[in-house]
Each structure stands twice: as C-alpha cells, then as structure tokens.
Amino acid sequence: MLITYTGMYVSPANYLFLLLRSLTSINAYAVEPEAMTYYVAPYCEGGIRRVLIISNGGDSSLIRVLDQLNLTDYEVMLLSFTPLSDAVKARVRDDLLITVLTPDLLQQHILIGLAVSEFLNRSGVRGYRLWYELTNLKPVLKDLIAGYMSKLLEVREFAKEPFIISSTPSMLGPAEYVAYHYNSPVPRYLITLYNVKHYVRYVKKVLLISTDVEEFSVKEVRNLKLSNIADVCELRVKTDPLTAPIYGLILLTALNKLGDLNV
C-alpha cells in the first residue's frame, strides 16, 4: 500500500507508515504527493495498486492527486480530517471515504494509533501495548507533565529567539506542532535532521525532538553543540517510538498552556 498526504501536516501519514511497517506485515510505502502525482502513479506498471491519502485540507492538490490516481486505475481510500468539497467527494468511492473532523494533531495521531491497534485485534506485545497506552492516557497525564516540567520550562526559555526545529522520524508530529502551533511570534523553521548542518549558519539555535532509542540518528545534530557551532536544546521522550509522538504532543500542548498562564 502507498501512503500519501495533502494539506498542512505530513506527520499523520508518517505515523501511519511507521506503525504499519513496525507492527504489521503490510508492505507500506510513504510517498510525497508531488512524487505520487508526477512520477509514481503515471509510470508504476503492476505492483502496488492501492493508495491511502490522509488529508488536512488543500483541495486543489488533493484533486490533482486523485485525478492522476483515478486516471491510472488505482484503488484509493481517503481519510480526511477537514471538510471536503463536493468535487473531492465525487472522485472517491463512498465506501472508501472516511471523514473525521478534527484539526488537532494529537487527536489525529491517537485515532491513527487506535485504528492500527484495532486492525491487529490488539494482538502482539507492541500492538496490545499501543492500544492500552492510547486508551489509558488520562491517568498518566499529571505524572507525565510533572516529570518533564523542568524541560518544558527550558524549551520555553530557549524558544524566545529564532530557532530551528528538527526531529527524528517518529517525532515529526511534535515537531510540526511546535512549527505551526506554538504560541509565540518568534520565527522558527522546521528542518530535517540531515539539513540542519546547512542552516545553522543562519539560525544558531536548534530545538531537537527525539526519543531514547533513536539516539544514534541525532548524533550529527548533537555534535553541532559539542563543536560550538550551534546551541542545541533537546526534548527527548523516554518511551517506545510508536507511542512517543503521542506523549510529545501532550507535552507540547502543555507547554502552550504554560505560555497562556504566564507560568
């Protein structure tokens, strides 16, 4: 199955891709929408003929992708978190169209996680753990936020000047949240891990969002601090990468609330 996206966010599609590859036998591949429209759909003969699109708006780009996929005879399922125009609805089979109206990134990630765990019938150690953690978030919220409070205050202080945001693949959702929803007029720039080294000549501060088990993949960015090339502040969530983006989004939502309360 091919997974692509349209609209404001990449992370919900990315999260689904990581869950399917980690927990199921489905051969899932993430493809950027432009690549899907102009390079994959027109020239892919045989092979994978099923596409799942996760949409957060952008009807014009969504219509372009759908037209190309329909023209080249792909089976398309559309999951939309925003209202759809009649023009979009007309391009997708009714039984393959799902609309869940929520602009909230945290809710989107939880819904995708629950959908995958239900697909697995909550089976397997990690599949069951995913379902259990996502359905038992409320009891851990207080301890979670208390455990990271000093780090959240450090991030808030760090983010008072222009900064770069970068993350490991599993933490793209929290990184997008900071980039697009953090309550501050301070300029910030969402940059991939690989490209951070090229941008620190312009912006010296880097907020790095990661997990413990992805430590090796962030060494290059951490070394920028050791070499006095950049000032790096790291928010590292100490849990399974499959649930870490959920906890990261909770923590960053709390960070926004701290700003509102002027704590």
Long-range contacts (C-beta under 8 A, 24 or more apart in sequence): 1-26, 1-27, 1-28, 1-29, 1-48, 1-50, 1-51, 1-52, 2-28, 2-29, 2-30, 2-31, 2-36, 2-40, 2-48, 2-50, 2-51, 2-52, 3-28, 3-29, 3-30, 3-31, 3-51, 3-52, 3-53, 3-54, 4-30, 4-31, 4-32, 4-33, 4-36, 4-51, 4-52, 4-53, 4-54, 4-65, 5-33, 5-53, 5-54, 5-55, 5-56, 6-33, 6-53, 6-55, 6-56, 6-57, 6-58, 6-61, 6-62, 6-65, 7-55, 7-56, 7-57, 7-58, 7-61, 7-62, 7-82, 8-56, 8-57, 8-58, 8-180, 9-56, 9-105, 9-108, 9-173, 9-176, 10-172, 10-176, 11-105, 11-109, 11-172, 11-173, 11-175, 11-176, 11-245, 12-54, 12-56, 12-81, 12-105, 12-108, 12-109, 12-112, 12-173, 13-54, 14-169, 14-172, 14-173, 15-109, 15-112, 15-113, 15-170, 15-172, 15-173, 15-245, 16-52, 16-54, 16-112, 16-116, 18-169, 18-170, 18-241, 18-242, 19-112, 19-113, 19-116, 19-130, 19-242, 20-116, 22-126, 22-242, 23-116, 23-120, 23-124, 23-126, 23-127, 23-130, 23-242, 24-116, 24-119, 24-120, 33-61, 33-65, 36-65, 36-68, 36-69, 37-64, 37-65, 37-68, 38-68, 41-68, 41-69, 41-71, 41-72, 41-74, 42-68, 42-72, 44-72, 49-73, 49-74, 49-75, 50-74, 50-75, 50-76, 50-77, 51-75, 51-76, 51-77, 52-76, 52-77, 52-78, 52-79, 53-77, 53-78, 53-79, 54-79, 54-80, 54-81, 55-79, 55-80, 55-81, 55-82, 55-84, 56-80, 56-81, 56-82, 56-103, 56-108, 57-82, 59-84, 59-85, 59-87, 59-88, 62-88, 63-87, 63-88, 63-91, 66-91, 66-92, 67-91, 81-108, 105-173, 105-176, 105-177, 105-181, 105-249, 106-177, 106-246, 106-249, 106-250, 106-253, 109-173, 109-245, 109-246, 109-249, 110-134, 110-137, 110-246, 113-242, 113-243, 113-246, 126-240, 126-242, 129-240, 129-243, 130-242, 130-243, 133-243, 133-246, 134-243, 134-246, 137-246, 137-250, 141-250, 144-247, 144-250, 144-251, 145-250, 145-251, 145-254, 148-235, 148-251, 151-235, 152-251, 152-254, 152-255, 152-258, 153-258, 153-263, 154-233, 155-207, 155-233, 155-235, 155-255, 156-255, 156-258, 156-259, 158-205, 158-207, 158-231, 158-233, 159-184, 159-186, 159-188, 159-207, 160-184, 160-186, 161-186, 161-205, 162-186, 162-187, 162-188, 162-189, 162-203, 162-205, 163-188, 163-189, 163-203, 163-205, 163-206, 163-207, 164-188, 164-189, 164-190, 164-191, 164-196, 164-199, 164-200, 164-203, 164-205, 164-206, 164-207, 165-189, 165-190, 165-191, 165-206, 165-207, 165-209, 166-190, 166-191, 166-192, 166-193, 166-196, 166-206, 166-207, 166-208, 166-209, 166-221, 167-193, 167-208, 167-209, 167-210, 168-193, 168-209, 168-210, 168-211, 168-214, 168-217, 168-218, 168-241, 169-214, 170-211, 170-214, 170-241, 170-242, 170-244, 170-245, 171-209, 171-210, 171-211, 171-214, 171-237, 171-241, 171-244, 171-245, 171-248, 172-245, 173-245, 173-248, 173-249, 174-209, 174-235, 174-245, 174-248, 174-249, 174-251, 174-252, 175-209, 177-249, 177-252, 177-253, 178-207, 178-209, 178-252, 181-256, 182-252, 182-255, 182-256, 183-256, 183-259, 183-260, 184-259, 193-217, 193-218, 193-220, 193-221, 194-220, 196-220, 196-221, 196-224, 196-230, 197-221, 197-224, 197-229, 200-224, 200-229, 200-230, 204-230, 204-231, 205-230, 205-231, 205-232, 205-233, 206-230, 206-231, 206-232, 206-233, 207-233, 207-234, 207-235, 208-232, 208-233, 208-234, 208-235, 209-234, 209-235, 209-236, 209-237, 209-248, 210-234, 210-235, 210-236, 210-237, 211-236, 211-237, 211-238, 211-239, 211-240, 211-241, 211-244, 212-236, 212-237, 212-238, 212-239, 213-240, 213-241, 214-241
